[in-house]
Amino acid sequence: MENNNKVTLIDGTFSIAEANDVLINMFTMKINFHQQKNVSHIERFGKPDEAAKEKVAFLKSELAKLEACIEKADSDNATLKVTSAIHIDYLIESASIK
């Protein structure tokens, strides 16, 4: 079985408004997902999910970079060429024998 798959997510030219709609919403959805994951972990285990908290902080930092890029493009009266691919590798964990 092939262990390396690539799926094109975005490949196009976007206006500032379109870039805001598409890209900012994608980051916001990912941030919300990990925030909800953390809340669920707290409810089930009584403590935060540290990995989810770290992911939220990372995504917020990346979102700030994206917003700065979009603001710069807007001030330069530019459009944005955006490409993004998702690379998927299968991680097959072997069952331990007891």
N, C-alpha and C positions, 0 to 999 in steps of 0.2 A: 504494500500500500504506500502511496506517495505520502511523504511526511513533511511536505512543504507546499502550502497552498497560499495563493495570493488572490485577493478580491479587491477590485478597484472600488473605492468608496466615493471619491470626488475627483473629477477631472473636467475643469471648466474655467471660464472667465466670469467673474462676478463683479457687480457694482458694489459700492460700499454698503448700501442697504441690504443687498442679497448676502454679502459676506457676513454682515451682522446677524441676519436671520439664521443662516445655515450654521456658521461656525460657532458663534456665541451660544446658540441653542444646544449644539452638540456638547460643548464643554459644560454648560449648565446641567444638562441631563446626566452627564457622567458624575459631576459633583453631587447632585441630588441622590444618585444611585448609591454612592459610597457613604453619604451622610445617613441615608436610610439604613444601610447595612450596619453602620455603627450603632444607630438607635436600636435596631433589632438585637444586636449583640449585647447591648447594655440591658435590655429587657430580659433576655434569656440567661445571661451569665453574670449580671450585676457589675460588669466592668466594660470599659470601652474596647473596641476593636482597634488596636494600635495600627494595624496595616491599613485599615480604612481611613483612619485619621491622617496618616501620612500621605495616602493617595489624595485625599481632599486638599491638603496643603500644597502638594505638588501640582494638582490640576488648577488650583487658584493662582499659583505662580505662573503657570503656562497661559492661563486665561489673561492675566495682566499683560504678558508679552504680546499675545494676540491682539488685545485691545489697543496697545500702543502701535502695533503694525497697521491696524486698520485706521487709526487716527492719522498716522503719517501719510498713508495712501490718500485719505480724504483731503488732508491739507495740500497734498501734491496734485489733487484732482485726477487721481489714477484709478484704474480698475485693477482687480486682483486676479491673477492666474493661480488657481489652487489645484493641487493634485494631492491625493492621499490614497494610500493602499493599506489594506489590512493583511498582515502576514500571519498565517496560522500554522503552527507546528503541533503535531500530536505528541503528547507526553504519555507514554504507556507505562503505567506503574505495574510492576510484577507483584503478584500476590505472595506474601511471605508464607513459607511452609512451616507448619508447627509440628 
